[in-house]
Amino acid sequence: MDVADALHVAAADTRPAVQAIPKRSFVRGLSLYAVYFSLYLVTLAGALAPFPLALNLAFAIANGVFIAMVFIIGHDCCHGALVPSPRWNRWLGRVAFLPVLHSTSLWQLAHNRRHHGRTNLKGFDPVWAPMSVREYRAATPARRWLERLYRGGFGPLLYYHLEIWIPMLLLPLTRTARAEWRRHVVDSAFVLLGGTALVIAILMSGHALTPWRSLSTVALMGWAAPFAVWSYLAAVTTYLNHTHPDIPWFDTEDAWRTHDGNIRGTAHVRMPIDLLPLYSDVMAHTIHHVDPSVPVYALPQGQAQLEAKLGDRVTSYVLSVDEYRRALNACKLFDFDRMCWTDFSGLPTTLPLIANRAT
């Protein structure tokens, strides 16, 4: 299925709202790429430098944050949105995805074709898909325990590794990826070889800078800690974009189409403080699901137009600890008959989010 065919623009009347958005620019795209890749390299150097370990750890955390920023730019590349040239987008995306060890072609399968193709459609969109009440009750005790862990405050770190990165984005292991493995083998080989070379370069650089430290310490500061920070941010960000007490999931194509799943299944999460403009931009997420070709640096303008046109059809909120806790407490399981979120015992935690199918 072609990405353009898979993408369902949620309602025809949203198209005029995005016509005036600035399109891809070499200058803006390459400038973003250069700035954030430089910050990634600078913070990596700080994580490996002969500083006190506490300072190395601070740099390692910052490095994880900037890996996430480089990933956002790579994500734009994989949508063909960063710069006008498809070839530049393809190769810039491959390099940007090396620190996160992601295959660009597998990302396009899992993200562009499946996540964007049917956002929040159970059985098609694989990202943070909630278990139904029936599924949870039929699951083994171990699987129920894992779901409780995923849906807790520290669950996203484990979730990204076990549910997203390893099975979907590193090697063509899923059934769909195996069936078309020739499309993915080059990018997977690029990731394995390039990623291995990057990790070796990090270890060698850290050993040269601090020969008195063990390689395990160098690996922790230069790779493991930043990777943990980045993957936690990736999982939390995706969760915030598509999981909220006001956001439904669907289990049928008809319901998804009828209720504009690409719009109803996506949130605009506004940052209380704009510390990282690139991150604030990407959280203007509804417009990205309406038109993935809009570059990240133009998303806020497009989101403003979309919200002006669609009003409260767009879920929009300011991120806070209380708001995140509210989502964590409410969004455990989804009851597709009553179309509401429930707790793990099956008791509703929200009102029905669309017309109640059980009535």
N, C-alpha and C positions, 0 to 999 in steps of 0.2 A: 504494500500500500504506500503510495507516495505521501510525503508529509503534507503537501498542500491539499490532497484529497482527504487525509485523515483529520486535518484541523477543521473543527466545526466552529465557525464564527457564530457566537451564541444567538444573535438576533440581527436581522438585516438592517434594522434601524441604527445599529451601532457603527456601521461603516462610515457615514458622513462625519462621525465624531473624531475619526482618526486621520482624515485626509490631509490635514494641514500640518501634521507632525514632521519636523525635520528628519530627513533620511540619512543614510550612512555617509560618513565623511572620513577620508583617509587621515586628514590632519587631526581631528578629534579622536578617532579610534586609535591611531598609532601613538598619539600623545598619552592617552590613558594607559595603553599597554606599556610604554616606556617608563612612566612614572611608577606604576604599581609593581612592575617587574623589578625595577631598581630598589624599591622599598623592600621587596621580598629578599633580594640579595644582601642589602645592608643589614636587615635584621637577622638573616642567616649568619652573616659574619659576626654579628654581636653575640649570637648564641654559641659560637665556636671560639670566640676570642679568649685570651688569657685574663679574664675578669673573674671576680668572685662568683661562685656558682649561683648565688641568688640573682646576680645581675644577668648571668647567662640564661637563667630560667625566665627572667622578665623578657629578654630578647627572644627566647624560644616561643613564648606565648604570643608576642607581637608577630613573630614569623608565621605562626599558625594563622593569625588574623590576616596577614598579607597574602598567604597562600590562598585563603578564601577569596580575597579580592582579585587575585590573578585568575582564580577559577571562574569568578563571575564574568571576567572578560573572555575567557575561553568559552564559557557558555554562550556568550553573544556570538563568538566566532562560529560555533556549531550550528547556530541558527542562520548563519550567513548575514549577521546584522552589524558586526563591528565596523567593517570597511566595505567599500563597493565591490572589491574583487573576490570572487569565489575561491580562487587559488590562494590568495593571501589569507582569507578567513580560515581555510583548511589547514594551512601550515602554522599560522599563528595559534590556532586552537590546539593543534597537536603539541606544540611546545608548552603552551600554558597549562595543559593537562598533565605534563610530566611530573610536577611536584605532588599531584594527587593520585598518580598512577591510574589514570582513567583512559580507556580507549575511546577516541572520538566517535568511531563508527558504532560502537556499542552504546555510547551515550545517546547518539541520534536515534537508535532503536528504542531504548528504554525511556528516554526523555522526550525527544521530538515526536516520535510516532505514537508512543503509548500514553505517556503522561499528558502531552498536549493534545493528542488525538481525541481522548475522551477523559478529560479531567474529572476526577472524583466519581468515575464509573467503576464500581466494584467488579473485579474480574478482568478489567482492561487496564486501568491506571494502577500501577503496582506500588505507588509511593504513599506510605502512611495509610493504606487502605484499612479501615477498622474491621474488626471481627463483628459479625452479627451476634445477637444474643444466642441464636441457635448454634452457631459455630462454636462460640465460647463454651456453651454447656456440653457440646459433644467432644470438645478437645480433651487431650490427655492432661493430667495434672501438671506435667512439665511444661506443656505448651501454654496452659493457662497462666502458670507462674511467669513464663517468658513475656507474655502479653502484658501482664501487670508491671513487669520491669520496664518494658518499652514505653508504657504510658505513664511512667513516673518521671520525676525531674532529671534523673541521671540516665534514663533509658535511651535518649537519642544517640549517645556515643556508641553504645552497643548496637543499636538498631542500624546505623549507617554501615557498620562493618559487616554484620551478619545478613542483612536483608537487601542492601543496595550494592555496596562496592564489590565484595567478593563474588556473589552469584550473578551480577548483571553487568559490571563495568570493567572487569579486568580481563576475563577470558570468555569466549563464546560458549557458555555453559547452559544457558536456558534453552528450552526446546526450540523457540523461534530462532535464536542465534545459531544453534547447531545446524538448523535446516539451511541456513544461508551463511555458513561459516566462511566461505571464500570471500565474502564482503568484509569480514572482520579480521582475517588472519594478519593482514599487513599492519593494521593499527594496533592489534594486540602485541605483535612482535615488536613494533616501535616502542610501545609502552614498557614491555618487559626489558628490552635491551637499553633503552634510554633511561628508564627508571633505575635499573641496576647501576648504570654508569653514574647517574646522579647520586645515588646513595654511596657508592664507592668514593666519588669525588668529595662528598661531605665528610666521610670517615677519614680520608687521607688529609684533607685540609685541617680538620680538627686535630688530628694527630700531629701534624706539622706545627700548628699553633700552640698546642698544649701537650707536648710529648709525655709529660708526667701523669696525664690522665688516662684511665682505661678506655678502651674502645667502646665499652658499654656505656660509659658516661658521655662520651662524644656522640654516640648514636642516640642516646636519650635526649640530649640538648639539641642536636642538629637535625634529627629526623623524627623520633618517636613522639616527643612532646608536641612539636609543631603539627604533626599529622593528627594527633588526638584532638588538638584545639580546632584545626580546620574541619575535621569530620564531625565534631560536635556542632560547630556552627552550621555546617551544611544540613545536618539532620534537623536542628532546631528551626532553621530558616524555612525549610520545606514544610515542616509541621505548622509553623505560624502562617504560612501562605495559604494553607489548604485545610486547616483544622481549627474550628472555632465553634462555640455554642450556636452561632447564627448561620453556620455553613453546613449544608446537607451533603450526604453521599447518596448515590443512586445504585440500584442493582438491576435496572433494565434500561435498554437503549431508549425506549419510548419516553420513559420518565425523564431521563437525562436530557433528551432533546426538547421535550415539552417545557421543562423548567430552566432552560438555558444553563446547562451544567457548567460550561466553561466560565461563565460569569458568576453564577451562584456558588460555584465551588472554589472561588478564589477571593483572597482578601487583599486590601491595601493596608499594610501595616506601617503606620507613621511613627517615625522615631522621635522620642521625647527630646533628644539632643542630637544634632547633626554632626557627630564626630567624624564619621566616614561618609562623605557625600556619595560615593559609589554604592555603598550598602543601602543608604536611604533611597537612592534611585531605583535599585533593583526591587525594593519592597513595594514600589508602585506596580503591583503585580497583575492587576486585572487587565490592564491594557496590554501587557505582555502576552496574556492568553487570548486576547482578541486578535492581536497582530504581532506574532513573534519576530517579524522583520524590523520592528521598531528598535533602534539601538538603545542600549541602556542609558546613555546620556540624554535621550529624548523621552524616556518613560514618564517623568513627572508631568511634563506638558501634556502628553497624551492622556495620562490618568486624570488630570484636572478636567480635560474636555469630556472624557467618558463619564465622570461623576456628575458633571453639570448636565449631561444629557439623560443619564439613567437614574440619578438620585439615589434613593435608598435600595434600589436593586443591587447596588454595589456595597459589599461589606467593607467598612473602613473604620479603623480604630487606632488609638495611640497606644503603643506598646508600653507596658508597665509590669512590675512584678505581680501586682494584683490581677492584671488582665491575663497574664500567662498562667497564674495559678488557677484562675477561673476556667480556662480551657482545659488544663490538666485535670481538674476535679470533675468537669462535666463530660468531657469527651473520652469515655472509656470504650464503650461499645456503641454500635448504631443499630437501632431497630428499624428495619426497612419496611415493616408493615405500618408502624405508627409514624415513621419518618421523623424520628427524634433521637437524640443522644441519650444513653442510659449509663448507669453505673455498672459495676461488674455483677451485680445481682439482678440486673434487668430492669431496675426502677428508673423511670424517665428523669433526666436531669434538665431537659429543655422542653418547651412546648413543641408541637409538631411544626417542622420547618417548611413543609409544603402540605398540600391537601392530603389528609389522612386516608391512606389506601384501605385501611381496615373498616372504614365506614361506608 
